[in-house]
Amino acid sequence: MTSDASAGGGSPAGVSPAPEIATIIEQVRTAITEHSLGDAREKINQGLAWCRRPDLARSGGFVCFFLGDYLATETYCRRALAIKPDHAYACKGLGLALARQGHVDEGVQSLERSIALAPEWVDSYWDLAVALLEAGRPDEALHTVERAEKAVPAETPRLRGLAQTIRARGRR
């Protein structure tokens, strides 16, 4: 039985009550900060067994991405999007996971959706540019950086560094 954390949710018969979700979220944050990603993943799964929270599912995607488990990243991000379809971070994570699994066009679509949901968030543009570069599409990556500079002018100095990296790697 899953319940919404805000509803308090009950426990199925014969099963111990759900742990306090705020405690689990704090434990996840601590584990991530301490680079204990396996512990973080365990706590995320514990929380998701009892509630439908897009932040927990998104955190699962984050943790699995850094563990190099892109299929699990995809699963967690899809779970977050099933709960909250307009979750920009989950769209971004899904896009990266798909691109890393070789589904570049589908990944690009998800990253573009993240940009559409949060056009002022430079991370989505950045990750799209990196995914395109990794896919051997440096011209599209540079175009993405140009779009980011227009959308988030305050990030132009940092984005120019990314553009230089793209140009250098694109020439190989």
C-alpha positions in Angstrom: 0.0 0.0 0.0 1.4 3.4 -0.9 0.1 6.6 0.6 0.7 10.2 0.1 3.0 11.5 2.9 0.8 14.5 3.4 -2.2 12.2 4.1 -0.4 10.4 6.9 -1.1 7.0 5.3 -1.8 3.9 7.3 0.1 0.7 7.5 -1.0 -2.5 5.8 -2.2 -5.1 8.3 0.7 -6.9 9.9 3.3 -4.4 8.6 5.1 -2.0 10.9 4.2 1.7 10.5 5.9 3.8 7.9 8.9 5.7 9.3 8.6 9.4 9.5 9.2 10.6 5.9 11.0 13.8 7.1 13.5 11.7 8.9 14.1 9.5 5.8 14.6 12.6 3.7 17.1 14.0 6.1 18.9 10.7 6.2 19.1 10.7 2.4 20.5 14.2 2.4 23.1 13.3 4.9 24.1 10.1 3.1 24.5 12.0 -0.2 26.6 14.7 1.5 28.8 12.0 3.0 29.1 10.3 -0.4 27.4 7.2 1.0 25.4 6.7 -2.2 24.5 3.1 -1.4 23.0 4.1 1.9 21.2 7.0 0.3 19.6 4.6 -2.3 18.5 2.2 0.5 16.8 5.1 2.4 15.2 6.4 -0.8 13.7 2.9 -1.5 12.5 2.7 2.1 10.7 6.0 1.7 9.3 5.2 -1.7 7.8 2.0 -0.3 5.5 4.1 1.9 4.8 7.3 -0.1 4.7 8.8 -3.5 7.1 11.7 -3.4 8.7 13.0 -6.5 11.6 14.4 -4.5 12.5 11.0 -3.3 12.2 9.4 -6.7 14.3 12.3 -8.2 16.9 11.8 -5.5 17.0 8.1 -6.5 17.7 9.2 -10.0 20.5 11.5 -8.8 22.1 8.8 -6.7 21.9 6.1 -9.4 23.4 8.5 -12.0 26.4 9.0 -9.9 26.7 5.3 -9.3 26.7 4.9 -13.1 23.5 2.9 -13.1 21.7 4.7 -15.9 18.9 2.2 -16.2 18.0 2.7 -12.6 18.3 6.4 -13.1 15.8 6.2 -15.9 13.4 4.2 -13.7 13.6 6.6 -10.8 13.1 9.6 -13.0 10.1 8.0 -14.8 8.7 7.3 -11.3 9.1 11.0 -10.3 7.5 12.1 -13.6 4.5 9.7 -13.0 3.9 11.5 -9.8 4.6 15.0 -11.1 4.8 15.2 -14.9 6.2 18.8 -14.9 9.2 18.0 -12.7 12.1 19.8 -14.6 14.8 18.0 -12.6 13.3 14.6 -13.3 13.1 15.4 -17.0 16.7 16.5 -17.0 17.8 13.3 -15.2 15.8 11.1 -17.5 17.3 12.9 -20.5 20.8 12.3 -19.3 20.1 8.6 -18.4 18.6 8.0 -21.8 21.5 9.6 -23.7 24.0 7.7 -21.6 22.2 4.5 -22.6 22.5 5.4 -26.3 18.9 6.7 -26.7 20.2 10.1 -27.6 17.2 11.5 -29.5 14.8 10.5 -26.7 17.2 11.9 -24.2 17.4 15.2 -26.1 13.6 15.4 -26.1 13.5 15.0 -22.3 16.3 17.6 -21.8 14.4 20.0 -24.1 11.3 19.4 -22.0 13.3 20.3 -18.9 14.4 23.5 -20.5 10.8 24.3 -21.5 9.6 23.7 -17.9 12.4 25.9 -16.4 14.0 28.1 -19.1 16.0 30.1 -16.5 17.7 27.0 -15.1 21.1 26.7 -16.8 21.7 23.1 -15.7 19.3 21.7 -18.3 21.0 23.6 -21.2 24.4 22.5 -19.9 23.5 18.9 -19.7 21.9 19.0 -23.1 25.1 20.4 -24.5 27.2 17.8 -22.9 24.8 15.0 -24.1 25.0 16.3 -27.6 28.8 16.6 -27.4 29.1 13.0 -26.1 26.9 11.9 -29.0 29.3 13.5 -31.5 27.0 16.5 -32.3 29.2 19.5 -31.4 27.4 22.0 -33.6 24.1 21.3 -31.8 25.9 21.5 -28.5 27.3 24.9 -29.3 23.8 26.1 -30.4 22.5 24.9 -27.0 25.1 27.0 -25.3 24.1 30.0 -27.3 20.5 29.5 -26.3 21.5 29.2 -22.7 23.5 32.5 -22.9 20.4 34.3 -24.2 18.1 32.7 -21.6 20.4 33.1 -18.6 22.8 36.0 -19.4 24.3 35.9 -15.9 25.8 32.5 -16.6 27.6 33.6 -19.8 31.1 33.5 -18.4 30.7 29.9 -17.3 28.9 28.9 -20.5 31.8 30.4 -22.6 34.1 27.9 -20.8 31.7 25.1 -21.9 31.7 26.4 -25.4 35.5 26.4 -25.5 35.5 22.7 -24.3 33.0 21.8 -27.0 35.0 23.5 -29.7 38.2 21.7 -28.5 36.6 18.3 -28.4 34.6 18.8 -31.5 37.7 19.2 -33.6 39.1 15.7 -32.7 
